[in-house]
Amino acid sequence: MVAKGRKQYRRLWEVVRRLILENYELLSKHTVRGSWYIVGDLLAQLVGKEVSVEEYNWFRGEQGYATYRDDLWPRLEQELGLSRPEAKPVGVVYDMGLEYPISRLEEAWGQARGFIFVEKADEAKHLAELSRYGWVVVAGQGYPTRLIRQLLKKDSRPVLVLHDWDPDGLGIYRALGFETRRTRHLGIALGERVVDLGLHEAHVKALNLPLQPSPPKYGGKPRCELSALSVLSVRMGIENPILAYVVAAMASRGLTLSPLEVPRCELFKKEAKWALLDAVRRAVEEAVERAVEEVASQLAGTAVDCEPAPAALQLPEEVVKVMVEEVKKMAIGARWRRENDYHSEALKLTRPELIEALKR
């Protein structure tokens, strides 16, 4: 459809190409969708002169937008080295059990072993708990955007792909691992880093999951969505079937469900720092409250800003010594968790029979 649109409206796209080159600096500051609106506004001024009403209306339709985004811009990137405006950031990240915007992907936890890309955000919510066991969860809306692929490319850790059993699901796996026509020039394919964790016919049969017909474009062939795993709630008494499936699938492949181990000194420094900062914060708050009460008469009235008198604050040596001793006590009494501890705990999120079913 996109290629057909380019051929049918060749004159239109020549004009659009020229408008992009003339206004590239402005367009590059907007999302690809926003830049399309800007070009459309410029194009409206040329109706009846360089383009027809029919051409203009086609450009302003969704087919015109698809050609603009997926065909014209990749050609400009390849031929002229221009950078396509970014699409609106789509997706979320679950890291250490908390939800973040997709930009958080660049700051993924250093002890994480890798990423799990989920094609649907609803399914990703069920995996939030898994992000505590060394795997950052990345949720998209269908196929991974080029932004997600670019962010993952910057990293070197493996990417597990969770998807439905249907042609689109397999396409999502391939879109992450292999080059595509529209992004080949960007070099963002992840190659062997990508591991297929999605549903396949063998899994569907082994678990006897309910099927649905695929859309007409795929000939109505049987398909199975990840949400069909919900039947395991009744059959196996599993509270979170999607989480249980992913844990079982990872275990059946010999993947470790645990953050990476790092030197104990590194971990302890971080924990001790947080503990001391909390203690100091509480002490400071109490000290400030007492001091303000004592000089309250000198603080009457209102103001817009405050510049305290210079004061060289320094902790007394006795206080520092006490803090050092407390840190030493913390180190001696510290409890440590190893990879096996996390992995054993993670396996409790699934069932042994589910792991065995996925090994067949």
C-alpha positions in Angstrom: 0.0 0.0 0.0 2.8 2.4 0.8 4.7 1.7 -2.4 1.5 2.1 -4.4 0.9 5.4 -2.8 4.4 6.6 -3.7 4.0 5.6 -7.4 0.4 6.9 -7.7 1.2 10.3 -6.2 4.8 10.7 -7.5 4.4 14.5 -8.1 3.0 14.9 -4.5 6.0 13.2 -3.0 8.4 15.3 -5.0 6.9 18.4 -3.5 6.8 16.9 0.0 10.4 15.9 -0.3 11.3 19.5 -1.3 9.4 20.9 1.7 11.2 18.6 4.0 14.6 19.7 2.7 13.7 23.4 2.9 12.3 23.0 6.5 14.5 20.2 7.9 15.8 22.2 10.9 12.3 23.0 12.0 10.9 19.5 11.4 13.7 17.8 13.3 12.6 19.5 16.5 9.2 17.8 16.4 7.9 14.2 16.5 7.4 12.5 13.1 3.7 13.0 13.6 4.1 16.6 14.4 6.4 17.2 11.4 3.7 15.6 9.2 1.2 18.2 10.3 3.7 21.0 9.6 4.4 19.7 6.1 0.6 19.4 5.6 0.2 23.0 6.6 2.9 24.1 4.1 1.4 21.8 1.4 -2.0 23.4 1.8 -0.5 26.7 0.5 0.4 24.9 -2.7 -3.0 23.4 -3.5 -4.0 24.4 -7.0 -0.5 25.5 -7.8 1.8 22.5 -7.4 -0.6 19.8 -6.0 -4.2 19.0 -6.5 -7.0 18.8 -3.9 -7.0 15.0 -4.3 -3.3 14.8 -3.7 -3.5 17.0 -0.6 -6.4 15.1 0.8 -4.5 11.8 0.3 -1.4 13.1 2.1 -3.6 14.2 5.1 -5.1 10.7 5.4 -3.6 7.8 7.4 -2.2 6.2 4.2 -0.4 9.4 3.4 1.0 9.5 6.9 2.2 5.9 6.7 4.0 6.7 3.4 5.5 9.8 4.9 6.7 8.0 8.0 7.7 4.6 6.8 8.8 5.1 3.2 9.8 8.7 2.5 11.8 9.4 5.6 13.8 6.1 5.5 14.7 7.0 1.9 15.9 10.5 3.0 17.9 8.9 5.7 19.6 6.4 3.4 20.1 8.8 0.5 20.9 12.1 2.3 21.9 11.1 5.8 19.0 13.0 7.4 17.7 11.8 10.7 14.0 11.1 10.9 12.1 12.9 13.6 11.4 10.6 16.5 8.0 9.1 16.9 6.2 9.7 20.2 7.9 7.6 22.8 5.6 4.6 23.3 5.9 2.1 26.0 6.9 1.7 29.7 9.7 0.0 31.6 9.4 -2.0 34.8 12.7 -1.9 36.7 13.0 -3.2 40.3 9.3 -3.6 40.5 8.5 0.0 39.6 7.0 1.5 36.4 8.9 4.1 34.5 8.6 5.9 31.1 10.4 4.3 28.2 13.3 6.8 28.5 14.3 4.9 31.7 15.6 2.1 29.4 18.8 4.0 29.1 19.3 3.8 32.9 18.4 0.2 33.4 19.7 -1.4 36.6 23.3 -2.4 36.2 22.8 -5.7 38.0 20.0 -6.7 35.6 20.9 -9.7 33.4 18.9 -8.4 30.4 15.5 -7.3 29.1 12.1 -8.9 28.4 10.2 -7.2 25.6 6.5 -7.7 25.7 4.3 -6.8 22.7 1.4 -5.7 24.9 1.5 -3.3 27.9 -1.3 -5.2 29.7 0.7 -8.4 29.8 3.8 -6.5 30.9 2.0 -5.3 34.1 1.8 -9.0 35.1 5.6 -9.2 34.9 6.4 -6.2 37.1 7.4 -8.7 39.9 9.9 -10.3 37.6 11.9 -7.1 37.3 13.1 -7.7 40.8 14.8 -10.9 39.7 17.3 -9.4 37.3 15.2 -8.9 34.1 14.0 -5.4 33.2 10.6 -5.6 31.5 10.0 -3.4 28.4 6.4 -3.0 27.2 5.5 -1.8 23.7 2.3 -1.5 21.7 2.8 -4.2 19.1 5.9 -4.0 17.1 8.9 -2.4 18.8 9.4 1.2 17.8 12.7 2.2 16.4 13.3 4.2 19.6 13.1 1.0 21.7 15.3 -0.8 19.3 17.9 2.0 19.3 17.9 2.1 23.1 18.3 -1.7 23.4 21.1 -1.6 20.8 23.1 0.7 23.0 23.2 -2.0 25.6 24.9 -5.4 25.3 22.6 -7.6 27.4 20.3 -10.3 26.0 16.7 -9.5 25.1 13.9 -12.0 25.6 10.8 -11.5 23.4 7.3 -12.5 24.7 4.6 -12.6 22.1 1.4 -14.3 20.9 1.4 -17.4 18.7 0.5 -15.7 15.3 2.3 -14.2 12.4 2.5 -10.8 14.0 4.0 -12.3 17.1 6.8 -14.0 15.2 7.2 -10.7 13.2 7.9 -8.9 16.5 10.6 -11.3 17.4 12.2 -10.9 13.9 11.9 -7.1 14.0 14.1 -7.0 17.1 16.6 -9.6 16.0 16.9 -9.0 12.3 17.3 -6.1 9.9 14.2 -4.7 8.2 13.9 -2.8 4.9 13.1 0.5 6.7 15.8 0.4 9.4 18.6 -1.6 7.7 20.6 1.6 7.3 20.4 2.3 11.0 22.1 -0.9 12.1 19.8 -1.5 15.1 19.2 -5.3 14.6 20.1 -7.1 17.9 21.0 -10.4 16.2 21.9 -13.3 18.5 21.2 -11.2 21.6 17.5 -11.9 21.0 15.9 -15.0 22.5 12.4 -16.1 21.5 10.3 -16.6 24.7 6.9 -16.3 23.0 4.1 -18.8 22.5 4.5 -21.4 19.7 2.4 -24.2 18.5 4.1 -26.8 20.7 3.5 -24.7 23.8 -0.2 -24.2 22.8 -0.7 -27.9 22.4 1.2 -28.9 25.5 -0.9 -26.6 27.6 -4.1 -27.1 25.6 -4.7 -23.4 25.3 -7.9 -22.1 23.6 -7.5 -20.8 20.0 -8.9 -17.9 18.0 -9.0 -17.4 14.2 -6.4 -15.0 12.9 -7.5 -11.9 10.9 -8.6 -12.4 7.2 -5.2 -11.1 6.0 -3.7 -14.3 7.5 -6.4 -16.6 6.1 -8.1 -17.2 9.4 -5.4 -19.6 10.6 -5.6 -20.5 14.3 -3.8 -18.2 16.7 -3.3 -18.0 20.5 -2.9 -14.9 22.5 -0.9 -14.6 25.7 -4.1 -13.7 27.5 -5.3 -17.3 26.8 -2.9 -18.3 29.5 -5.5 -17.1 32.0 -7.2 -20.5 31.8 -4.2 -21.8 33.9 -5.8 -19.9 36.8 -8.5 -22.6 37.0 -6.6 -25.6 35.7 -3.5 -25.2 37.9 -4.7 -22.7 40.5 -2.1 -20.2 39.4 -2.7 -16.6 40.6 -0.6 -14.9 37.8 -0.6 -17.2 34.8 1.5 -14.9 32.5 4.2 -14.5 35.1 4.1 -18.2 35.8 4.5 -19.0 32.1 7.4 -16.6 31.6 9.3 -17.9 34.7 8.6 -21.5 33.5 9.8 -20.7 30.0 13.0 -19.1 31.3 13.6 -22.0 33.7 13.0 -24.6 30.9 15.8 -22.8 28.8 18.2 -22.8 31.7 18.1 -19.0 32.2 19.0 -17.6 35.7 16.3 -15.6 37.4 18.5 -13.4 39.6 20.4 -10.1 39.4 24.1 -10.4 38.7 26.4 -10.7 41.7 28.8 -7.9 42.3 31.6 -7.4 44.9 30.2 -7.2 48.4 32.1 -4.0 49.2 30.3 -2.3 46.3 26.9 -3.4 47.6 27.7 -2.5 51.2 28.9 1.0 50.4 25.7 1.8 48.7 23.5 0.3 51.5 25.6 2.0 54.3 25.4 5.3 52.5 21.6 5.2 52.3 21.3 4.2 55.9 23.6 7.0 57.1 21.9 9.6 54.9 18.5 8.6 56.4 19.9 8.9 59.9 21.6 12.3 59.2 18.4 13.6 57.5 16.3 12.7 60.6 18.9 14.3 62.9 19.1 17.5 60.8 15.4 17.9 60.7 15.1 17.6 64.5 18.1 20.0 65.0 16.6 22.6 62.6 13.2 22.5 64.4 14.8 23.0 67.8 17.0 25.9 66.5 14.2 27.7 64.8 12.1 27.5 67.9 14.8 29.2 69.9 15.2 32.1 67.4 11.5 32.3 66.4 11.2 35.9 67.6 13.9 37.0 65.1 12.1 35.3 62.2 8.8 37.2 62.4 7.3 38.5 59.2 7.3 37.3 55.5 9.8 37.3 52.7 10.3 36.0 49.1 13.7 34.5 49.5 16.3 33.7 52.2 20.1 33.8 52.1 21.4 32.4 55.4 24.5 33.9 57.0 27.6 32.0 55.9 28.4 29.2 58.3 31.2 26.6 58.0 29.3 23.5 59.1 31.5 20.6 60.0 30.6 17.4 61.9 32.5 17.1 65.2 35.2 14.5 65.2 33.4 12.6 67.9 30.3 12.3 65.7 32.4 11.0 62.8 34.0 8.4 65.0 30.5 7.2 66.1 29.4 7.0 62.5 32.4 4.9 61.6 31.8 2.5 64.4 28.1 2.1 63.3 29.1 1.4 59.8 31.5 -1.3 61.0 28.7 -2.9 63.0 26.5 -2.8 60.0 29.1 -4.6 57.9 29.7 -7.3 60.5 26.0 -8.0 60.9 25.1 -7.8 57.2 23.1 -10.6 55.6 23.9 -11.5 52.0 21.7 -12.9 49.2 23.3 -14.9 46.4 22.1 -15.7 42.9 20.8 -19.1 44.0 18.6 -17.4 46.7 16.9 -15.2 44.1 16.6 -18.0 41.6 15.0 -20.4 44.1 12.6 -17.7 45.2 11.6 -16.9 41.6 10.8 -20.5 40.9 8.0 -20.3 43.5 6.2 -17.9 41.1 5.5 -20.9 38.8 4.8 -24.6 38.9 7.1 -27.6 38.3 4.6 -29.2 36.0 4.4 -26.0 33.9 8.2 -26.0 33.5 8.2 -29.7 32.4 5.4 -29.0 29.9 7.5 -26.3 28.2 10.6 -28.6 28.0 8.8 -31.0 25.7 
